Every structure is written in structure tokens, then in C-alpha cells.
Amino acid sequence: ASDALQSAEVRRALWERLTSPPCTPGLSRPVWLVIAASVPTALGWYGYYKFSIEEELFHDELRRSGRATGCGGYGTLFPFVWS
């Protein structure tokens, strides 16, 4: 019973990591987890991961230096959705 409970807690923690929105400070998202979620969703999770990371980096750079050199999450996805 203890192993099943720990397994359920691990699955819940991984799911929360995968579905967490961009936040400050940024949340670590293991690459192996993103790859594991991206394969069955035809890279859908990778797009969400890329958006989240870029948005967190954008806001962190704004906070630290007052200006950003990147485009943030929306700017990163724009070339992929504009057609």
C-alpha cells in the first residue's frame, strides 16, 4: 500500500510539473519529462514547455535589467502559428 501511495504522489507531482503555467521564479522542468510527454502528444507539450520557459526568461530579464532582448513566449510561438 505504501508503494502505491508513493507512486500516486510521484505521478501527481509530475503532472503538476507538466501542466504548471509560467511563473516567477521559473519552475524547473526536466527535459526527460517534457520529451516523455511530447512524444504521445505530437510535440504539443514541447510547444507548451517552450512557451513557458521563454515567458519566464522574458519576465526575469525585464525584472533584472529593465529591458528584454527576447520576444517572450508569445513571440517564440508566433512563427509556428502564423501561416
KOLFIDREN-388015 format. One line per field, with one value per atom (N, C-alpha, C): residue number from 1; residue in one letter; atom name; x, y, z. Coordinates in steps of 0.02 Angstrom, whole numbers. Layout:
<nodes>
k = (NUM:...)
r = (a:...)
a = (CA:...)
x = (X:...)
y = (Y:...)
z = (Z:...)
</nodes>
This chain:
<nodes>
k = (1:1:1:2:2:2:3:3:3:4:4:4:5:5:5:6:6:6:7:7:7:8:8:8:9:9:9:10:10:10:11:11:11:12:12:12:13:13:13:14:14:14:15:15:15:16:16:16:17:17:17:18:18:18:19:19:19:20:20:20:21:21:21:22:22:22:23:23:23:24:24:24:25:25:25:26:26:26:27:27:27:28:28:28:29:29:29:30:30:30:31:31:31:32:32:32:33:33:33:34:34:34:35:35:35:36:36:36:37:37:37:38:38:38:39:39:39:40:40:40:41:41:41:42:42:42:43:43:43:44:44:44:45:45:45:46:46:46:47:47:47:48:48:48:49:49:49:50:50:50:51:51:51:52:52:52:53:53:53:54:54:54:55:55:55:56:56:56:57:57:57:58:58:58:59:59:59:60:60:60:61:61:61:62:62:62:63:63:63:64:64:64:65:65:65:66:66:66:67:67:67:68:68:68:69:69:69:70:70:70:71:71:71:72:72:72:73:73:73:74:74:74:75:75:75:76:76:76:77:77:77:78:78:78:79:79:79:80:80:80:81:81:81:82:82:82:83:83:83)
r = (a:a:a:s:s:s:d:d:d:a:a:a:l:l:l:q:q:q:s:s:s:a:a:a:e:e:e:v:v:v:r:r:r:r:r:r:a:a:a:l:l:l:w:w:w:e:e:e:r:r:r:l:l:l:t:t:t:s:s:s:p:p:p:p:p:p:c:c:c:t:t:t:p:p:p:g:g:g:l:l:l:s:s:s:r:r:r:p:p:p:v:v:v:w:w:w:l:l:l:v:v:v:i:i:i:a:a:a:a:a:a:s:s:s:v:v:v:p:p:p:t:t:t:a:a:a:l:l:l:g:g:g:w:w:w:y:y:y:g:g:g:y:y:y:y:y:y:k:k:k:f:f:f:s:s:s:i:i:i:e:e:e:e:e:e:e:e:e:l:l:l:f:f:f:h:h:h:d:d:d:e:e:e:l:l:l:r:r:r:r:r:r:s:s:s:g:g:g:r:r:r:a:a:a:t:t:t:g:g:g:c:c:c:g:g:g:g:g:g:y:y:y:g:g:g:t:t:t:l:l:l:f:f:f:p:p:p:f:f:f:v:v:v:w:w:w:s:s:s)
a = (N:CA:C:N:CA:C:N:CA:C:N:CA:C:N:CA:C:N:CA:C:N:CA:C:N:CA:C:N:CA:C:N:CA:C:N:CA:C:N:CA:C:N:CA:C:N:CA:C:N:CA:C:N:CA:C:N:CA:C:N:CA:C:N:CA:C:N:CA:C:N:CA:C:N:CA:C:N:CA:C:N:CA:C:N:CA:C:N:CA:C:N:CA:C:N:CA:C:N:CA:C:N:CA:C:N:CA:C:N:CA:C:N:CA:C:N:CA:C:N:CA:C:N:CA:C:N:CA:C:N:CA:C:N:CA:C:N:CA:C:N:CA:C:N:CA:C:N:CA:C:N:CA:C:N:CA:C:N:CA:C:N:CA:C:N:CA:C:N:CA:C:N:CA:C:N:CA:C:N:CA:C:N:CA:C:N:CA:C:N:CA:C:N:CA:C:N:CA:C:N:CA:C:N:CA:C:N:CA:C:N:CA:C:N:CA:C:N:CA:C:N:CA:C:N:CA:C:N:CA:C:N:CA:C:N:CA:C:N:CA:C:N:CA:C:N:CA:C:N:CA:C:N:CA:C:N:CA:C:N:CA:C:N:CA:C:N:CA:C:N:CA:C:N:CA:C:N:CA:C:N:CA:C:N:CA:C:N:CA:C)
x = (41:0:43:99:144:175:194:223:172:110:57:44:46:35:92:153:211:208:189:184:131:75:23:47:85:111:161:203:252:216:166:128:94:66:33:84:142:194:219:227:249:196:133:78:75:84:84:141:199:257:243:213:199:148:98:43:48:103:110:118:85:91:158:177:237:231:285:282:348:347:407:417:473:530:512:551:539:541:504:500:543:582:623:578:589:551:602:610:660:646:699:692:664:686:661:585:559:487:450:478:448:449:505:509:458:454:407:335:318:250:240:293:287:277:306:301:228:190:121:74:94:50:73:115:140:172:214:252:210:148:106:134:158:187:251:290:352:336:284:264:245:208:188:250:295:357:398:406:445:413:347:311:325:318:326:396:446:516:532:513:528:493:432:395:428:450:484:550:588:651:640:589:572:558:516:498:557:598:657:706:716:761:734:669:638:648:639:646:718:766:836:866:853:887:841:776:730:712:744:727:739:707:713:741:784:813:775:731:693:622:583:513:463:487:441:408:362:328:287:250:207:249:303:346:381:394:426:379:315:267:239:245:216:235:299:316:283:266:236:161:129:56:36:83:68:78:24:30:-27)
y = (-60:0:63:60:117:133:81:92:122:99:126:199:216:286:330:307:346:353:300:303:354:355:404:475:485:551:574:528:544:563:524:540:608:623:687:745:735:787:798:744:751:787:770:802:877:894:965:1002:970:1000:1012:963:968:1022:1029:1074:1142:1156:1220:1277:1333:1390:1426:1472:1511:1547:1547:1578:1612:1652:1686:1667:1641:1622:1562:1552:1497:1429:1383:1315:1269:1227:1180:1127:1114:1062:1016:956:910:894:895:884:814:763:695:693:732:733:766:820:855:810:775:729:673:644:590:611:674:699:722:741:767:713:656:603:583:565:544:602:664:720:756:724:753:821:826:885:942:928:979:1003:957:976:1014:999:1036:1109:1121:1189:1227:1194:1225:1237:1189:1195:1255:1259:1313:1380:1385:1446:1466:1418:1432:1455:1420:1438:1507:1521:1586:1642:1630:1682:1695:1643:1652:1690:1672:1706:1779:1793:1861:1905:1880:1918:1924:1872:1875:1928:1931:1981:2051:2060:2125:2147:2100:2115:2133:2097:2108:2170:2179:2234:2290:2280:2332:2329:2284:2275:2203:2181:2111:2109:2061:2053:2000:1961:1910:1931:1886:1900:1870:1833:1801:1740:1711:1650:1661:1716:1728:1741:1777:1790:1727:1681:1618:1574:1574:1531:1562:1628:1662:1632:1617:1589:1521:1485:1418:1420:1473:1478:1526:1565:1612:1576:1566:1534:1553)
z = (0:0:0:35:39:-29:-66:-133:-181:-177:-220:-204:-140:-120:-144:-137:-161:-237:-272:-344:-366:-331:-347:-334:-280:-264:-317:-341:-392:-457:-476:-537:-532:-474:-464:-468:-437:-439:-511:-549:-619:-660:-650:-687:-671:-607:-588:-621:-626:-658:-732:-765:-837:-852:-811:-826:-792:-758:-723:-774:-761:-805:-793:-837:-825:-757:-719:-653:-636:-584:-560:-488:-468:-510:-553:-604:-650:-616:-643:-616:-658:-626:-664:-694:-758:-793:-826:-799:-826:-900:-939:-1011:-1025:-987:-998:-990:-943:-932:-990:-1016:-1073:-1134:-1146:-1203:-1195:-1135:-1123:-1135:-1120:-1130:-1202:-1237:-1304:-1357:-1347:-1398:-1410:-1358:-1373:-1392:-1381:-1398:-1461:-1501:-1564:-1553:-1503:-1485:-1456:-1440:-1408:-1342:-1301:-1237:-1245:-1297:-1308:-1323:-1362:-1377:-1313:-1269:-1206:-1163:-1161:-1123:-1149:-1215:-1246:-1230:-1235:-1218:-1145:-1100:-1028:-1012:-1038:-1023:-1051:-1113:-1143:-1107:-1084:-1048:-980:-946:-882:-891:-943:-956:-974:-1013:-1033:-971:-926:-867:-818:-814:-771:-796:-862:-891:-881:-889:-876:-803:-758:-687:-670:-699:-681:-714:-779:-815:-838:-832:-854:-928:-964:-1036:-1054:-1107:-1128:-1199:-1212:-1279:-1319:-1286:-1321:-1332:-1360:-1376:-1328:-1279:-1232:-1263:-1227:-1250:-1313:-1315:-1373:-1436:-1429:-1486:-1512:-1468:-1487:-1528:-1509:-1544:-1607:-1614:-1672:-1739:-1753:-1819:-1832:-1779:-1789:-1801:-1778:-1787:-1843:-1868:-1922:-1988:-2023:-2089:-2134)
</nodes>
